[in-house]
Amino acid sequence: MDGIDAALVDLSSSQPRLVASYNQPWPKDIQQALIKARDIPDSELDTLTELDIQTAEIFAQACFNLLKNRHYTNRDITAIGNHGQTIRHRPDIQNPFSLQIGNATKLAELTGIDVISDFRT
């Protein structure tokens, strides 16, 4: 956890080409917070992670039910737009944030449809 590795890669041809790379050290206070976060009890993280997956599974069920009701299959669909389920929204604090669950990768895996999920940045 010594720093953030970043790479600028040219993907315009058939072979990727590394244009530049950079390593930015973590600010000490953030580095310490990340190290401390590794000690969050597994039960707390496991509960949130399981809920993230369960939410994606229910989203997938809703997608398949919609498609079935309209006589479509997943092959008829280009992408799913899914903003997730907000479980924490704190817009009025010094560092505002919003936390959504509903694992987009799992949703794509379950449905076989690409998922667009980042509507907030």
MMTF fields as JSON, N, C-alpha, C and O atoms, coordinates in Angstrom:
{
  "mmtfVersion": "1.0.0",
  "mmtfProducer": "UNKNOWN",
  "numBonds": 483,
  "numAtoms": 484,
  "numGroups": 121,
  "numChains": 1,
  "numModels": 1,
  "chainsPerModel": [1],
  "groupsPerChain": [121],
  "chainIdList": ["A"],
  "bondAtomList": [4, 2, 8, 6, 12, 10, 16, 14, 20, 18, 24, 22, 28, 26, 32, 30, 36, 34, 40, 38, 44, 42, 48, 46, 52, 50, 56, 54, 60, 58, 64, 62, 68, 66, 72, 70, 76, 74, 80, 78, 84, 82, 88, 86, 92, 90, 96, 94, 100, 98, 104, 102, 108, 106, 112, 110, 116, 114, 120, 118, 124, 122, 128, 126, 132, 130, 136, 134, 140, 138, 144, 142, 148, 146, 152, 150, 156, 154, 160, 158, 164, 162, 168, 166, 172, 170, 176, 174, 180, 178, 184, 182, 188, 186, 192, 190, 196, 194, 200, 198, 204, 202, 208, 206, 212, 210, 216, 214, 220, 218, 224, 222, 228, 226, 232, 230, 236, 234, 240, 238, 244, 242, 248, 246, 252, 250, 256, 254, 260, 258, 264, 262, 268, 266, 272, 270, 276, 274, 280, 278, 284, 282, 288, 286, 292, 290, 296, 294, 300, 298, 304, 302, 308, 306, 312, 310, 316, 314, 320, 318, 324, 322, 328, 326, 332, 330, 336, 334, 340, 338, 344, 342, 348, 346, 352, 350, 356, 354, 360, 358, 364, 362, 368, 366, 372, 370, 376, 374, 380, 378, 384, 382, 388, 386, 392, 390, 396, 394, 400, 398, 404, 402, 408, 406, 412, 410, 416, 414, 420, 418, 424, 422, 428, 426, 432, 430, 436, 434, 440, 438, 444, 442, 448, 446, 452, 450, 456, 454, 460, 458, 464, 462, 468, 466, 472, 470, 476, 474, 480, 478],
  "bondOrderList": [1, 1, 1, 1, 1, 1, 1, 1, 1, 1, 1, 1, 1, 1, 1, 1, 1, 1, 1, 1, 1, 1, 1, 1, 1, 1, 1, 1, 1, 1, 1, 1, 1, 1, 1, 1, 1, 1, 1, 1, 1, 1, 1, 1, 1, 1, 1, 1, 1, 1, 1, 1, 1, 1, 1, 1, 1, 1, 1, 1, 1, 1, 1, 1, 1, 1, 1, 1, 1, 1, 1, 1, 1, 1, 1, 1, 1, 1, 1, 1, 1, 1, 1, 1, 1, 1, 1, 1, 1, 1, 1, 1, 1, 1, 1, 1, 1, 1, 1, 1, 1, 1, 1, 1, 1, 1, 1, 1, 1, 1, 1, 1, 1, 1, 1, 1, 1, 1, 1, 1],
  "groupList": [{"groupName": "MET", "atomNameList": ["N", "CA", "C", "O"], "elementList": ["N", "C", "C", "O"], "formalChargeList": [0, 0, 0, 0], "bondAtomList": [1, 0, 2, 1, 3, 2], "bondOrderList": [1, 1, 2], "singleLetterCode": "M", "chemCompType": "L-PEPTIDE LINKING"}, {"groupName": "ASP", "atomNameList": ["N", "CA", "C", "O"], "elementList": ["N", "C", "C", "O"], "formalChargeList": [0, 0, 0, 0], "bondAtomList": [1, 0, 2, 1, 3, 2], "bondOrderList": [1, 1, 2], "singleLetterCode": "D", "chemCompType": "L-PEPTIDE LINKING"}, {"groupName": "GLY", "atomNameList": ["N", "CA", "C", "O"], "elementList": ["N", "C", "C", "O"], "formalChargeList": [0, 0, 0, 0], "bondAtomList": [1, 0, 2, 1, 3, 2], "bondOrderList": [1, 1, 2], "singleLetterCode": "G", "chemCompType": "PEPTIDE LINKING"}, {"groupName": "ILE", "atomNameList": ["N", "CA", "C", "O"], "elementList": ["N", "C", "C", "O"], "formalChargeList": [0, 0, 0, 0], "bondAtomList": [1, 0, 2, 1, 3, 2], "bondOrderList": [1, 1, 2], "singleLetterCode": "I", "chemCompType": "L-PEPTIDE LINKING"}, {"groupName": "ALA", "atomNameList": ["N", "CA", "C", "O"], "elementList": ["N", "C", "C", "O"], "formalChargeList": [0, 0, 0, 0], "bondAtomList": [1, 0, 2, 1, 3, 2], "bondOrderList": [1, 1, 2], "singleLetterCode": "A", "chemCompType": "L-PEPTIDE LINKING"}, {"groupName": "LEU", "atomNameList": ["N", "CA", "C", "O"], "elementList": ["N", "C", "C", "O"], "formalChargeList": [0, 0, 0, 0], "bondAtomList": [1, 0, 2, 1, 3, 2], "bondOrderList": [1, 1, 2], "singleLetterCode": "L", "chemCompType": "L-PEPTIDE LINKING"}, {"groupName": "VAL", "atomNameList": ["N", "CA", "C", "O"], "elementList": ["N", "C", "C", "O"], "formalChargeList": [0, 0, 0, 0], "bondAtomList": [1, 0, 2, 1, 3, 2], "bondOrderList": [1, 1, 2], "singleLetterCode": "V", "chemCompType": "L-PEPTIDE LINKING"}, {"groupName": "SER", "atomNameList": ["N", "CA", "C", "O"], "elementList": ["N", "C", "C", "O"], "formalChargeList": [0, 0, 0, 0], "bondAtomList": [1, 0, 2, 1, 3, 2], "bondOrderList": [1, 1, 2], "singleLetterCode": "S", "chemCompType": "L-PEPTIDE LINKING"}, {"groupName": "GLN", "atomNameList": ["N", "CA", "C", "O"], "elementList": ["N", "C", "C", "O"], "formalChargeList": [0, 0, 0, 0], "bondAtomList": [1, 0, 2, 1, 3, 2], "bondOrderList": [1, 1, 2], "singleLetterCode": "Q", "chemCompType": "L-PEPTIDE LINKING"}, {"groupName": "PRO", "atomNameList": ["N", "CA", "C", "O"], "elementList": ["N", "C", "C", "O"], "formalChargeList": [0, 0, 0, 0], "bondAtomList": [1, 0, 2, 1, 3, 2], "bondOrderList": [1, 1, 2], "singleLetterCode": "P", "chemCompType": "L-PEPTIDE LINKING"}, {"groupName": "ARG", "atomNameList": ["N", "CA", "C", "O"], "elementList": ["N", "C", "C", "O"], "formalChargeList": [0, 0, 0, 0], "bondAtomList": [1, 0, 2, 1, 3, 2], "bondOrderList": [1, 1, 2], "singleLetterCode": "R", "chemCompType": "L-PEPTIDE LINKING"}, {"groupName": "TYR", "atomNameList": ["N", "CA", "C", "O"], "elementList": ["N", "C", "C", "O"], "formalChargeList": [0, 0, 0, 0], "bondAtomList": [1, 0, 2, 1, 3, 2], "bondOrderList": [1, 1, 2], "singleLetterCode": "Y", "chemCompType": "L-PEPTIDE LINKING"}, {"groupName": "ASN", "atomNameList": ["N", "CA", "C", "O"], "elementList": ["N", "C", "C", "O"], "formalChargeList": [0, 0, 0, 0], "bondAtomList": [1, 0, 2, 1, 3, 2], "bondOrderList": [1, 1, 2], "singleLetterCode": "N", "chemCompType": "L-PEPTIDE LINKING"}, {"groupName": "TRP", "atomNameList": ["N", "CA", "C", "O"], "elementList": ["N", "C", "C", "O"], "formalChargeList": [0, 0, 0, 0], "bondAtomList": [1, 0, 2, 1, 3, 2], "bondOrderList": [1, 1, 2], "singleLetterCode": "W", "chemCompType": "L-PEPTIDE LINKING"}, {"groupName": "LYS", "atomNameList": ["N", "CA", "C", "O"], "elementList": ["N", "C", "C", "O"], "formalChargeList": [0, 0, 0, 0], "bondAtomList": [1, 0, 2, 1, 3, 2], "bondOrderList": [1, 1, 2], "singleLetterCode": "K", "chemCompType": "L-PEPTIDE LINKING"}, {"groupName": "GLU", "atomNameList": ["N", "CA", "C", "O"], "elementList": ["N", "C", "C", "O"], "formalChargeList": [0, 0, 0, 0], "bondAtomList": [1, 0, 2, 1, 3, 2], "bondOrderList": [1, 1, 2], "singleLetterCode": "E", "chemCompType": "L-PEPTIDE LINKING"}, {"groupName": "THR", "atomNameList": ["N", "CA", "C", "O"], "elementList": ["N", "C", "C", "O"], "formalChargeList": [0, 0, 0, 0], "bondAtomList": [1, 0, 2, 1, 3, 2], "bondOrderList": [1, 1, 2], "singleLetterCode": "T", "chemCompType": "L-PEPTIDE LINKING"}, {"groupName": "PHE", "atomNameList": ["N", "CA", "C", "O"], "elementList": ["N", "C", "C", "O"], "formalChargeList": [0, 0, 0, 0], "bondAtomList": [1, 0, 2, 1, 3, 2], "bondOrderList": [1, 1, 2], "singleLetterCode": "F", "chemCompType": "L-PEPTIDE LINKING"}, {"groupName": "CYS", "atomNameList": ["N", "CA", "C", "O"], "elementList": ["N", "C", "C", "O"], "formalChargeList": [0, 0, 0, 0], "bondAtomList": [1, 0, 2, 1, 3, 2], "bondOrderList": [1, 1, 2], "singleLetterCode": "C", "chemCompType": "L-PEPTIDE LINKING"}, {"groupName": "HIS", "atomNameList": ["N", "CA", "C", "O"], "elementList": ["N", "C", "C", "O"], "formalChargeList": [0, 0, 0, 0], "bondAtomList": [1, 0, 2, 1, 3, 2], "bondOrderList": [1, 1, 2], "singleLetterCode": "H", "chemCompType": "L-PEPTIDE LINKING"}],
  "groupTypeList": [0, 1, 2, 3, 1, 4, 4, 5, 6, 1, 5, 7, 7, 7, 8, 9, 10, 5, 6, 4, 7, 11, 12, 8, 9, 13, 9, 14, 1, 3, 8, 8, 4, 5, 3, 14, 4, 10, 1, 3, 9, 1, 7, 15, 5, 1, 16, 5, 16, 15, 5, 1, 3, 8, 16, 4, 15, 3, 17, 4, 8, 4, 18, 17, 12, 5, 5, 14, 12, 10, 19, 11, 16, 12, 10, 1, 3, 16, 4, 3, 2, 12, 19, 2, 8, 16, 3, 10, 19, 10, 9, 1, 3, 8, 12, 9, 17, 7, 5, 8, 3, 2, 12, 4, 16, 14, 5, 4, 15, 5, 16, 2, 3, 1, 6, 3, 7, 1, 17, 10, 16],
  "groupIdList": [1, 2, 3, 4, 5, 6, 7, 8, 9, 10, 11, 12, 13, 14, 15, 16, 17, 18, 19, 20, 21, 22, 23, 24, 25, 26, 27, 28, 29, 30, 31, 32, 33, 34, 35, 36, 37, 38, 39, 40, 41, 42, 43, 44, 45, 46, 47, 48, 49, 50, 51, 52, 53, 54, 55, 56, 57, 58, 59, 60, 61, 62, 63, 64, 65, 66, 67, 68, 69, 70, 71, 72, 73, 74, 75, 76, 77, 78, 79, 80, 81, 82, 83, 84, 85, 86, 87, 88, 89, 90, 91, 92, 93, 94, 95, 96, 97, 98, 99, 100, 101, 102, 103, 104, 105, 106, 107, 108, 109, 110, 111, 112, 113, 114, 115, 116, 117, 118, 119, 120, 121],
  "secStructList": [7, 7, 3, 3, 3, 3, 3, 3, 3, 3, 7, 1, 1, 1, 1, 7, 3, 3, 3, 3, 3, 3, 3, 3, 3, 7, 7, 2, 2, 2, 2, 2, 2, 2, 2, 2, 2, 6, 6, 1, 7, 2, 2, 2, 2, 2, 2, 2, 2, 2, 2, 2, 2, 2, 2, 2, 2, 2, 2, 2, 2, 2, 2, 2, 2, 2, 2, 2, 2, 6, 6, 7, 7, 4, 4, 4, 7, 1, 3, 3, 3, 7, 7, 7, 3, 3, 3, 3, 3, 3, 6, 6, 1, 1, 1, 7, 3, 3, 3, 3, 3, 1, 7, 2, 2, 2, 2, 2, 2, 2, 2, 6, 1, 3, 3, 3, 7, 7, 7, 7, 7],
  "xCoordList": [0.84, 0.0, 0.886, 0.664, 1.88, 2.846, 2.454, 2.953, 1.569, 1.195, 0.188, -0.258, -0.155, -1.126, -0.357, 0.342, -0.484, 0.157, -0.843, -1.966, -0.431, -1.29, -0.554, 0.67, -1.313, -0.703, -1.533, -2.764, -0.848, -1.472, -1.134, 0.034, -2.168, -1.966, -2.686, -3.855, -1.981, -2.559, -3.158, -2.439, -4.473, -5.185, -5.704, -6.603, -5.15, -5.682, -5.256, -5.847, -4.254, -3.85, -4.097, -4.617, -3.723, -3.985, -3.123, -3.467, -2.012, -1.138, -1.173, -0.884, -1.517, -1.461, -0.028, 0.932, 0.1, 1.425, 1.42, 0.597, 2.352, 2.491, 3.084, 4.205, 2.329, 2.779, 3.533, 4.59, 2.989, 3.62, 3.079, 1.985, 3.859, 3.391, 3.788, 4.681, 3.111, 3.335, 2.971, 1.99, 3.741, 3.424, 3.275, 4.204, 2.1, 1.835, 1.716, 0.849, 2.558, 2.455, 1.126, 0.591, 0.611, -0.572, -0.202, 0.88, -1.07, -0.856, -0.849, -1.627, 0.011, 0.188, -1.119, -1.36, -1.976, -3.222, -4.156, -4.827, -4.203, -5.047, -4.456, -5.186, -3.145, -2.489, -2.805, -3.105, -2.738, -3.04, -4.512, -4.826, -5.41, -6.836, -7.094, -7.907, -6.413, -6.563, -6.039, -6.647, -4.93, -4.382, -5.356, -5.587, -5.922, -6.895, -8.151, -8.743, -8.554, -9.754, -9.602, -10.592, -8.366, -8.15, -8.569, -8.765, -8.71, -9.062, -10.55, -10.971, -11.348, -12.798, -13.232, -12.817, -14.051, -14.453, -15.039, -15.838, -14.611, -15.095, -16.611, -17.205, -17.241, -18.696, -19.368, -20.379, -18.822, -19.408, -19.218, -20.156, -18.021, -17.757, -18.496, -19.028, -18.528, -19.206, -20.692, -21.268, -21.313, -22.736, -23.004, -23.935, -22.202, -22.384, -22.112, -22.845, -21.065, -20.732, -21.833, -22.203, -22.353, -23.43, -24.682, -25.346, -25.002, -26.158, -25.954, -26.905, -24.736, -24.395, -24.708, -25.302, -24.313, -24.559, -26.048, -26.603, -26.696, -28.129, -28.942, -29.902, -28.556, -29.245, -29.091, -30.055, -27.894, -27.669, -28.516, -29.055, -28.637, -29.45, -30.913, -31.58, -31.41, -32.803, -32.972, -33.991, -31.98, -32.02, -32.095, -32.85, -31.32, -31.324, -32.701, -33.196, -33.318, -34.667, -35.639, -36.462, -35.542, -36.422, -36.202, -37.16, -34.94, -34.645, -35.275, -35.934, -35.07, -35.62, -37.143, -37.764, -37.752, -39.214, -39.727, -40.717, -39.061, -39.446, -39.327, -40.246, -38.197, -37.991, -39.035, -39.59, -39.304, -40.293, -41.678, -42.394, -42.049, -43.363, -43.535, -44.654, -42.429, -42.494, -42.001, -41.842, -41.76, -41.324, -39.984, -39.805, -39.057, -37.682, -36.769, -37.152, -35.56, -34.518, -33.339, -33.317, -32.378, -31.21, -30.444, -29.748, -30.555, -29.87, -30.466, -29.831, -31.667, -32.314, -31.882, -32.219, -31.149, -30.837, -29.361, -28.495, -29.077, -27.695, -27.041, -25.9, -27.745, -27.161, -28.266, -29.383, -27.925, -28.789, -28.239, -27.039, -29.098, -28.712, -29.151, -30.342, -28.206, -28.535, -27.72, -26.491, -28.392, -27.696, -27.519, -26.962, -27.978, -27.815, -28.873, -29.747, -28.771, -29.66, -28.859, -27.879, -29.278, -28.568, -28.797, -29.933, -27.693, -27.808, -27.254, -27.488, -26.532, -26.037, -25.875, -25.227, -26.469, -26.403, -26.112, -26.934, -24.952, -24.538, -24.056, -22.854, -24.984, -24.583, -24.173, -23.568, -24.489, -24.296, -23.128, -23.074, -22.198, -21.03, -19.825, -19.912, -18.706, -17.523, -17.079, -16.741, -17.078, -16.745, -17.975, -18.082, -18.911, -20.177, -19.967, -19.018, -20.881, -20.811, -22.185, -23.107, -22.289, -23.465, -22.962, -22.117, -23.472, -23.014, -24.153, -25.219, -23.907, -24.905, -24.39, -23.189, -25.316, -24.982, -25.834, -26.773, -25.489, -26.155, -25.094, -25.143, -24.16, -22.942, -23.167, -23.767, -22.68, -22.889, -22.213, -22.749, -21.054, -20.359, -21.181, -21.32, -21.724, -22.564, -23.832, -24.268, -24.429, -25.632, -25.348, -26.149, -24.226, -23.849, -23.621, -24.035, -22.967, -22.702, -24.007, -24.155, -24.937, -26.195, -27.098, -27.791, -27.091, -28.008, -27.389, -28.103, -26.059, -25.405, -25.547, -25.409, -25.823, -26.023, -25.03, -24.831, -24.406, -23.529, -24.324, -25.505, -23.666, -24.322, -23.588, -22.369, -24.344, -23.835, -24.301, -25.501, -23.341, -23.74, -23.252, -23.721, -22.348, -21.814, -22.489, -22.032, -23.572, -24.324, -24.001, -24.56, -23.107, -22.899, -21.592, -21.346, -20.748, -19.482, -19.407, -18.411],
  "yCoordList": [-1.18, 0.0, 1.244, 2.192, 1.211, 2.302, 3.463, 4.574, 3.224, 4.312, 3.875, 2.728, 4.807, 4.588, 4.541, 5.492, 3.432, 3.31, 3.715, 3.213, 4.619, 5.083, 4.877, 4.995, 4.566, 4.35, 5.033, 5.019, 5.626, 6.205, 5.254, 5.079, 4.638, 3.607, 4.005, 4.389, 3.91, 4.177, 2.874, 1.9, 2.857, 1.674, 1.856, 1.131, 2.815, 3.126, 2.12, 2.093, 1.298, 0.281, -1.101, -1.225, -2.126, -3.486, -3.875, -4.803, -3.179, -3.449, -2.274, -1.143, -2.515, -1.431, -0.914, -1.679, 0.405, 1.008, 1.887, 2.793, 1.606, 2.411, 3.76, 3.836, 4.822, 6.176, 6.752, 7.364, 6.553, 7.085, 6.349, 5.786, 6.362, 5.794, 6.728, 7.564, 6.57, 7.468, 6.734, 5.99, 6.933, 6.405, 7.581, 8.365, 7.689, 8.759, 8.147, 7.302, 8.549, 8.018, 8.429, 9.504, 7.546, 7.897, 8.979, 8.919, 9.966, 10.866, 10.015, 9.069, 10.347, 9.513, 9.261, 8.144, 10.296, 10.101, 9.13, 8.326, 9.2, 8.285, 6.881, 5.9, 6.785, 5.478, 4.798, 3.604, 5.553, 4.985, 4.575, 3.548, 5.369, 5.027, 3.75, 2.922, 3.583, 2.363, 1.148, 0.078, 1.316, 0.217, -0.15, -1.328, 0.866, 0.629, -0.06, -0.9, 0.295, -0.292, -1.797, -2.528, -2.253, -3.697, -4.438, -5.653, -3.719, -4.345, -4.266, -4.68, -3.741, -3.742, -5.198, -6.026, -5.529, -6.927, -7.526, -6.903, -8.755, -9.443, -9.496, -9.379, -9.672, -9.8, -8.56, -8.67, -7.38, -6.149, -6.063, -5.741, -6.346, -6.305, -7.419, -7.209, -8.605, -9.733, -9.457, -9.805, -8.838, -8.515, -7.554, -7.761, -6.517, -5.538, -6.159, -5.907, -6.968, -7.613, -8.577, -8.616, -9.343, -10.284, -9.53, -9.953, -8.434, -7.628, -7.03, -6.93, -6.637, -6.12, -7.169, -6.848, -8.41, -9.5, -9.837, -10.009, -9.931, -10.246, -9.19, -9.513, -7.94, -6.862, -7.034, -6.855, -7.378, -7.62, -8.788, -8.739, -9.829, -10.985, -10.596, -11.063, -9.75, -9.301, -8.363, -8.418, -7.496, -6.662, -7.543, -7.243, -8.624, -9.534, -10.17, -10.295, -10.571, -11.135, -10.125, -10.476, -8.88, -7.835, -7.652, -7.49, -7.679, -7.548, -8.686, -8.458, -9.915, -11.067, -11.059, -11.447, -10.626, -10.533, -9.503, -9.745, -8.357, -7.338, -7.883, -7.736, -8.511, -9.053, -10.109, -10.114, -10.994, -12.055, -11.462, -11.909, -10.46, -9.833, -9.179, -9.079, -8.731, -8.059, -8.944, -8.47, -10.227, -11.207, -10.845, -10.962, -10.407, -10.15, -11.158, -11.8, -11.286, -12.056, -11.121, -9.982, -11.614, -10.782, -10.452, -9.437, -11.283, -11.002, -9.795, -9.233, -9.401, -8.246, -6.917, -5.85, -6.982, -5.795, -5.437, -6.303, -4.164, -3.694, -3.505, -3.922, -2.886, -2.62, -2.375, -1.984, -2.615, -2.298, -1.028, -0.935, -0.062, 1.11, 0.875, 0.712, 0.854, 0.567, 1.468, 1.392, 2.314, 3.233, 2.649, 3.312, 1.428, 0.791, 1.235, 2.044, 0.686, 1.041, 1.851, 1.361, 3.082, 3.936, 3.428, 3.233, 3.219, 2.824, 3.889, 3.831, 4.848, 5.957, 7.161, 7.084, 8.278, 9.501, 10.654, 10.992, 11.246, 12.333, 13.522, 13.772, 14.256, 15.366, 16.627, 17.524, 16.711, 17.963, 17.941, 18.764, 17.011, 16.987, 17.546, 17.823, 17.713, 18.323, 17.581, 18.211, 16.27, 15.453, 14.633, 13.466, 15.247, 14.584, 13.286, 13.146, 12.343, 11.086, 10.451, 10.816, 9.487, 8.655, 7.245, 7.049, 6.263, 4.885, 4.018, 3.941, 3.365, 2.498, 1.058, 0.813, 0.119, -1.292, -1.877, -1.246, -3.098, -3.763, -4.05, -3.516, -4.869, -5.181, -5.276, -6.235, -4.276, -4.208, -5.359, -5.865, -5.778, -6.903, -8.172, -8.928, -8.41, -9.591, -9.508, -10.518, -8.329, -8.151, -8.488, -9.166, -8.026, -8.338, -9.834, -10.424, -10.438, -11.88, -12.677, -13.628, -12.292, -13.03, -12.873, -13.813, -11.689, -11.419, -11.66, -11.871, -11.628, -11.716, -10.432, -10.438, -9.33, -8.027, -7.041, -7.034, -6.209, -5.16, -4.248, -3.986, -3.767, -2.897, -1.565, -1.519, -0.492, 0.866, 1.275, 1.312, 1.585, 1.771, 3.052, 3.385, 3.771, 4.968, 6.209, 6.777, 6.618, 7.785, 9.034, 10.098, 8.922, 10.009, 10.757, 11.747, 10.306, 11.01, 11.578, 12.208],
  "zCoordList": [0.0, 0.0, 0.0, 0.754, -0.857, -0.869, -1.767, -1.592, -2.725, -3.614, -4.653, -4.676, -5.505, -6.574, -7.876, -8.226, -8.6, -9.902, -10.974, -11.009, -11.843, -12.931, -14.246, -14.312, -15.293, -16.602, -17.671, -17.629, -18.623, -19.805, -20.944, -21.293, -21.522, -22.534, -23.811, -23.785, -24.923, -26.242, -26.753, -26.976, -26.937, -27.412, -28.831, -29.257, -29.567, -30.895, -31.959, -33.039, -31.688, -32.664, -32.066, -30.957, -32.807, -32.343, -31.145, -30.413, -30.938, -29.801, -28.822, -29.215, -27.566, -26.584, -26.447, -26.538, -26.225, -26.073, -24.829, -24.696, -23.92, -22.717, -23.09, -23.593, -22.843, -23.149, -21.951, -22.109, -20.77, -19.568, -18.353, -18.386, -17.286, -16.025, -14.89, -15.033, -13.766, -12.638, -11.354, -11.321, -10.313, -8.994, -8.042, -7.849, -7.457, -6.491, -5.107, -4.884, -4.178, -2.819, -2.175, -2.447, -1.316, -0.547, 0.462, 1.047, 0.682, 1.814, 3.097, 3.219, 4.025, 5.224, 5.97, 6.425, 6.104, 6.844, 6.132, 6.78, 4.805, 4.035, 4.072, 4.211, 3.948, 4.013, 5.347, 5.383, 6.432, 7.748, 7.852, 8.453, 7.273, 7.291, 6.497, 6.907, 5.369, 4.571, 5.325, 5.292, 5.989, 6.785, 7.907, 8.177, 8.554, 9.622, 9.078, 9.757, 7.862, 7.256, 7.063, 7.035, 6.931, 6.79, 8.049, 8.015, 9.167, 10.44, 10.763, 11.843, 9.842, 10.054, 10.174, 9.363, 11.159, 11.339, 10.058, 9.359, 9.784, 8.59, 8.541, 7.469, 9.696, 9.708, 9.137, 8.442, 9.419, 8.883, 7.373, 6.643, 6.912, 5.469, 4.743, 3.653, 5.347, 4.713, 4.536, 3.505, 5.524, 5.439, 4.289, 3.511, 4.178, 3.107, 1.738, 0.782, 1.648, 0.379, -0.044, -1.217, 0.887, 0.576, 0.118, -0.829, 0.772, 0.377, -1.013, -1.788, -1.331, -2.658, -3.729, -4.759, -3.488, -4.436, -4.49, -5.575, -3.336, -3.307, -4.048, -4.747, -3.892, -4.6, -6.104, -6.849, -6.558, -7.989, -8.481, -9.587, -7.676, -8.068, -8.235, -9.158, -7.351, -7.456, -8.645, -9.334, -8.896, -10.103, -11.349, -12.274, -11.381, -12.533, -12.703, -13.823, -11.594, -11.668, -12.268, -13.113, -11.834, -12.362, -13.86, -14.615, -14.289, -15.721, -16.509, -17.523, -16.036, -16.752, -16.745, -17.734, -15.653, -15.612, -16.607, -17.297, -16.684, -17.659, -19.077, -19.883, -19.379, -20.726, -21.053, -22.151, -20.116, -20.335, -20.591, -21.487, -19.804, -19.96, -21.323, -21.828, -21.922, -23.222, -24.366, -25.491, -24.085, -25.096, -25.732, -26.944, -24.903, -25.327, -24.641, -23.663, -25.17, -24.493, -24.23, -24.696, -23.488, -23.213, -24.488, -24.535, -25.521, -26.789, -27.518, -28.411, -27.143, -27.768, -27.138, -27.649, -26.049, -25.256, -25.391, -25.27, -25.642, -25.773, -24.411, -24.211, -23.48, -22.164, -21.144, -21.484, -19.903, -18.767, -18.123, -17.863, -17.866, -17.086, -15.651, -15.386, -14.724, -13.334, -12.421, -12.407, -11.665, -10.766, -9.373, -8.498, -9.15, -7.852, -6.859, -7.17, -5.658, -4.558, -3.545, -2.984, -3.316, -2.369, -0.947, -0.516, -0.231, 1.174, 2.112, 3.319, 1.581, 2.398, 1.494, 0.451, 1.9, 1.1, 2.05, 2.902, 1.899, 2.783, 1.954, 1.873, 1.34, 0.481, 1.238, 0.651, 2.527, 3.256, 4.238, 5.152, 4.06, 4.936, 4.185, 2.989, 4.88, 4.263, 2.999, 1.997, 3.042, 1.868, 1.499, 1.876, 0.754, 0.465, -0.314, -1.085, -0.088, -0.824, -0.889, -0.159, -1.79, -1.917, -2.194, -3.068, -1.459, -1.597, -2.105, -1.493, -3.239, -3.83, -3.842, -3.962, -3.717, -3.869, -4.98, -5.465, -5.373, -6.49, -7.531, -8.639, -7.19, -7.927, -9.435, -9.921, -10.168, -11.622, -12.348, -13.334, -11.884, -12.514, -12.38, -13.341, -11.199, -10.971, -11.81, -12.363, -11.915, -12.729, -14.185, -14.828, -14.71, -16.093, -16.26, -17.258, -15.292, -15.338, -15.342, -16.109, -14.498, -14.375, -15.591, -15.981, -16.186, -17.297, -18.666, -19.646, -18.736, -20.039, -20.836, -22.06, -20.15, -20.787, -20.173, -18.958, -21.013, -20.493, -19.564, -19.795, -18.513, -17.537, -17.469, -17.305, -17.598, -17.402, -16.013, -15.739, -15.131, -13.737, -13.083, -11.994, -13.687, -13.042, -13.615, -14.607, -12.982, -13.446, -12.639, -12.903, -11.66, -10.712, -10.902, -10.213, -11.824, -12.025, -13.416, -13.773]
}
